[in-house]
């Protein structure tokens, strides 16, 4: 896929911002999964992608910090807190 001149100019003028916004294939898959699922918790992601809860939490947090996800802090039945993520794009 060829990029248009306007996009190429924006990348050339702001390489650090574009590098920060780039996603790995794994991260792009997570964003697509959340778009289909509507919402997702760390445990949901860990189960779906067969990764540890800690790894799932880290991946979702990275995507949230990059601006691809929004999150809501909820209280579970035991009184603990957890985040529910949904697409920001």
SULMOQUI-V35973 format. One line per field, one symbol per residue. phi: phi as a letter, one per 40 degrees, with the letter a starting at -180 (. if undefined). A space follows every 50 residues. Layout:
BEGIN
phi: ???
END
This chain:
BEGIN
phi: .ccccccccccccbccccccccbcdcccccdcdccccgbabdcdcdcccf bcccccccccccccccgcbbabcbbcdcgcbabbbacbb
END
